[in-house]
Amino acid sequence: MKTMDQNGIGYFDWMDLITNTYDDALQKAHVDLKFGDNRALRNKELDFASSEWERIKFFKQRLPNTDDLCHVLDRFVDRMPEMEYGHRREYRLAVAHEVAVDRWLKGKVFAPEDRKYILDRERYLAEEYFNNDRELGQYIETDYEGYKRISLQRLFVRFLDIYDDFYRCYEKRKDKVNKP
């Protein structure tokens, strides 16, 4: 480690070390990278590590050392509970909203890419809502099911309120669907 502190850590060594450390920690915590957005969260942390190396190199005019490495790893450890066992509540709630929207859209005709856009956008907006909702922390312990029901109702009503303004333009008329 002494030479790493004196010479600094090159970019490829930095990313290799961090990627292997992250993947090993996730494997030991039994995190399923195929579940939900776990892979995206992992990649987001790797992007942060990469940008941190660049920030140190270009703004501090030196190669990162082990202290910098520890800072990045500490950040990852702090965020790891979001991924453990693939159970981020915010993501699961957002997916529940997406499923409700998808069921409601079944009677409507869209191009496949438009349907995907609507569902992806609604899932994203719902996840943002839950990530920023201060009530979530309060209700987790006391009445999570009630919170879930009421919040999903609120989000669905919001979706119905904005449907005409934002999504109806993507809808295809049923009488024009099968005509060339």
Residue pairs with C-beta under 8 A, 6 or more apart in sequence:
1 66
4 65
4 66
5 65
5 66
5 67
7 63
8 62
8 63
8 64
8 65
9 17
9 53
9 63
9 64
9 65
9 66
9 68
9 69
10 63
11 50
11 53
11 57
14 49
14 53
14 64
14 69
15 46
15 49
15 50
15 53
17 69
18 46
18 49
18 69
18 72
18 73
18 76
19 46
21 73
21 76
22 42
22 45
22 46
22 76
23 42
25 76
25 77
25 80
26 33
26 38
26 42
26 80
26 83
29 80
29 83
29 84
29 85
30 84
30 85
31 38
31 80
31 83
31 84
31 85
31 86
32 38
32 85
32 86
33 39
33 42
35 86
36 86
36 88
36 91
36 92
36 95
37 88
37 91
38 83
38 86
41 79
41 82
41 83
42 83
45 75
45 76
45 79
48 72
48 75
49 72
49 76
52 64
52 68
52 71
52 72
53 64
53 68
56 62
56 63
56 64
56 68
57 63
57 64
82 88
89 130
89 136
89 140
90 127
90 130
90 131
90 136
91 127
93 126
93 127
93 130
93 148
93 151
93 152
94 123
94 124
94 126
94 127
94 129
94 130
95 123
96 148
96 152
97 122
97 123
97 126
97 152
97 155
97 156
97 159
98 119
98 122
98 123
98 126
100 152
100 156
101 118
101 119
101 122
101 156
101 159
102 119
104 156
104 159
104 160
105 115
105 118
105 119
108 171
109 171
109 172
109 173
109 174
109 177
110 118
110 170
110 171
110 172
111 170
111 172
114 170
115 170
117 170
118 167
118 170
122 159
125 155
126 155
129 151
129 155
130 136
130 151
133 151
135 147
135 151
136 147
136 151
139 146
139 147
140 147
